[in-house]
Amino acid sequence: MAPSTSSVITLTVNGEKHTLPVDHRTTLLDALREHLDLTGTKKGCDQGQCGACTVLIDGRRTVSCLRLAVTAEGRDITTIEGVADGDRLHPVQQSFIDLDGYQCGYCTPGQICSAVAAIEEHAAGWPSAVTADISPEAGPPALTADEIRERMSGNLCRCGAYVSIVQAVARAAEARTADSEEAVA
C-alpha cells in the first residue's frame, strides 16, 4: 500500500481554527491564500528571499513560502489580517500609514509582520548582527536605525521605501515602550 500524500490538518490562524485537506507538499503560504482565502500574505519570490510572505508563528516570524502547512498544525499563526485588534490598528500598521512606509504596498504585509516580531525580539533583549555589546550586563541595545535595518533585512522593498520603513518601525517601537511604561505605572 502506497503511503498517503495528503492529510486533513487543523490550523489556528488569527485565533480561528480551520480544518482543511492538504497535499503534504502544500506550503503554508498556499494554504493561507488558496485554501483559507487569506490573501494579505503575498507570494513574492517563492524562495524565501524577499519576505513578502512573512507571517508570525507563535509570535516569531517565518517566511511562509518555505514552511509546509502540515508543520504548522498546533501552532498559533498570525497573518496581516490578524495583526490589528478589531478596528484598532496595530501601532506598526498605524506608523506605516503615518510615515508612508510603503509605496506599491506589495511587500507591506510581510514588512509589518516582520516589524511586529522584530520589535518584540528587541524588547526581549535579543541581539542582532550589528549589536555592539551582547554581554548580559549591557542590557537591550538601543534600537538605532542600523539595528532596525539589520532586523528587517529579510524583507525586501522593490520600491525602495526603506527610509520610511525604518522610521515607521522606530515610531512603533517607541509606542510599544510608552505602552509598556504606562502599564507598569
C-alpha positions as CSV (number, residue, x, y, z in Angstrom):
1,M,0.0,0.0,0.0
2,A,1.4,3.4,-1.0
3,P,1.8,6.0,1.7
4,S,-0.7,8.8,1.8
5,T,0.3,12.1,0.2
6,S,-2.3,14.2,1.8
7,S,-3.8,14.9,5.3
8,V,-6.6,16.8,7.0
9,I,-5.0,19.4,9.2
10,T,-6.3,22.0,11.6
11,L,-4.6,25.4,11.5
12,T,-5.2,28.1,14.1
13,V,-5.0,31.3,12.1
14,N,-5.7,34.7,13.6
15,G,-7.3,33.0,16.6
16,E,-9.7,30.8,14.5
17,K,-9.4,27.1,13.9
18,H,-9.6,25.9,10.3
19,T,-9.7,22.3,9.2
20,L,-8.7,21.6,5.7
21,P,-7.3,18.8,3.5
22,V,-3.9,19.5,2.1
23,D,-1.3,17.7,0.0
24,H,1.8,17.2,2.2
25,R,3.7,19.4,-0.2
26,T,1.4,22.4,0.2
27,T,3.3,25.4,1.7
28,L,1.8,27.4,4.5
29,L,1.6,30.3,2.1
30,D,-0.5,28.4,-0.4
31,A,-2.7,27.0,2.4
32,L,-3.4,30.5,3.6
33,R,-4.0,32.1,0.2
34,E,-5.7,29.2,-1.7
35,H,-7.5,27.2,1.0
36,L,-8.4,29.9,3.5
37,D,-8.6,32.9,1.2
38,L,-6.3,35.0,3.4
39,T,-4.7,36.8,0.5
40,G,-3.0,39.6,2.5
41,T,0.1,37.4,2.8
42,K,1.9,37.9,-0.6
43,K,3.7,35.4,-2.8
44,G,6.9,37.2,-3.9
45,C,9.9,35.1,-4.8
46,D,8.5,31.7,-3.6
47,Q,12.1,31.0,-2.5
48,G,12.3,32.6,1.0
49,Q,14.4,35.5,-0.1
50,C,12.1,38.5,-0.3
51,G,10.0,38.3,2.9
52,A,6.7,39.2,1.2
53,C,5.1,36.1,2.7
54,T,6.2,36.7,6.3
55,V,3.7,35.6,8.9
56,L,4.0,35.1,12.7
57,I,4.0,31.5,14.1
58,D,3.8,31.5,17.9
59,G,4.9,35.2,17.7
60,R,8.1,34.5,15.7
61,R,8.4,35.5,12.1
62,T,8.7,32.9,9.3
63,V,8.6,33.0,5.6
64,S,5.5,31.0,4.8
65,C,6.6,30.0,1.3
66,L,9.3,27.7,2.8
67,R,7.1,26.2,5.6
68,L,4.9,23.2,4.8
69,A,1.4,23.7,6.1
70,V,1.4,20.3,7.9
71,T,4.3,21.6,10.1
72,A,2.2,24.5,11.3
73,E,-0.5,22.4,12.8
74,G,-0.9,23.1,16.5
75,R,0.8,26.5,16.2
76,D,-0.7,30.0,16.5
77,I,-0.4,31.6,13.1
78,T,-0.9,35.4,12.7
79,T,-1.2,36.9,9.3
80,I,-1.5,40.5,8.3
81,E,-5.3,40.1,8.6
82,G,-4.9,39.3,12.3
83,V,-2.4,41.9,13.4
84,A,-4.9,44.6,14.2
85,D,-7.1,44.4,17.3
86,G,-10.5,44.6,15.7
87,D,-10.9,48.0,14.2
88,R,-7.9,49.3,16.1
89,L,-4.8,49.2,14.0
90,H,-1.6,47.7,15.5
91,P,1.0,50.5,16.2
92,V,3.2,49.2,13.4
93,Q,0.3,49.4,10.9
94,Q,-0.5,52.9,12.1
95,S,3.1,54.1,11.8
96,F,3.4,52.6,8.3
97,I,0.4,54.7,7.3
98,D,1.5,57.8,9.1
99,L,5.1,57.7,7.8
100,D,4.4,56.3,4.3
101,G,6.3,53.1,5.0
102,Y,5.1,51.7,1.7
103,Q,4.8,52.6,-1.9
104,C,3.2,50.0,-4.1
105,G,2.2,48.1,-0.9
106,Y,3.0,44.6,-2.2
107,C,5.7,43.9,0.5
108,T,3.9,45.8,3.2
109,P,2.0,42.9,4.8
110,G,5.3,41.0,5.2
111,Q,7.1,44.1,6.3
112,I,4.5,44.7,9.0
113,C,4.5,41.2,10.3
114,S,8.3,41.2,10.4
115,A,8.4,44.6,12.2
116,V,5.9,43.3,14.9
117,A,8.3,40.4,15.6
118,A,11.4,42.5,15.3
119,I,10.2,45.0,17.9
120,E,9.3,42.1,20.3
121,E,12.7,40.5,19.8
122,H,14.4,43.8,20.6
123,A,12.2,44.3,23.6
124,A,13.2,40.8,24.8
125,G,16.8,41.8,24.6
126,W,17.8,39.6,21.6
127,P,20.9,40.9,19.9
128,S,21.2,41.3,16.2
129,A,24.3,41.0,13.9
130,V,25.1,44.7,14.5
131,T,24.6,44.8,18.3
132,A,27.9,46.1,19.6
133,D,27.8,44.6,23.1
134,I,26.0,41.3,23.6
135,S,27.0,40.8,27.2
136,P,24.1,40.3,29.6
137,E,25.2,43.3,31.6
138,A,24.8,45.6,28.6
139,G,21.0,45.1,28.5
140,P,19.0,45.6,25.4
141,P,20.7,47.5,22.6
142,A,19.4,50.9,21.6
143,L,17.0,50.5,18.7
144,T,19.0,52.6,16.2
145,A,18.4,52.8,12.5
146,D,21.2,50.3,12.0
147,E,19.6,47.9,14.4
148,I,16.2,48.3,12.6
149,R,17.8,47.8,9.2
150,E,19.6,44.7,10.3
151,R,16.5,43.2,12.0
152,M,14.3,44.0,8.9
153,S,17.0,42.8,6.4
154,G,15.0,39.7,5.4
155,N,12.2,41.9,3.9
156,L,12.8,43.5,0.5
157,C,11.0,46.5,-0.8
158,R,11.4,46.7,-4.6
159,C,10.1,50.3,-4.5
160,G,12.8,51.4,-2.1
161,A,10.7,52.7,0.8
162,Y,13.4,51.7,3.3
163,V,13.9,55.2,4.9
164,S,10.2,55.4,5.7
165,I,10.0,51.8,6.8
166,V,12.9,52.3,9.3
167,Q,11.1,55.4,10.6
168,A,7.8,53.6,11.0
169,V,9.4,50.7,12.9
170,A,11.2,53.2,15.2
171,R,7.9,55.0,15.9
172,A,6.0,51.8,16.6
173,A,8.8,50.6,18.9
174,E,8.5,53.9,20.8
175,A,4.8,53.4,21.1
176,R,5.3,49.9,22.4
177,T,7.8,51.2,25.0
178,A,5.4,54.0,26.1
179,D,2.5,51.5,26.4
180,S,4.7,49.2,28.5
181,E,5.7,52.0,30.8
182,E,2.1,53.1,31.2
183,A,1.1,49.5,32.1
184,V,3.8,49.4,34.8
185,A,2.8,52.8,36.3
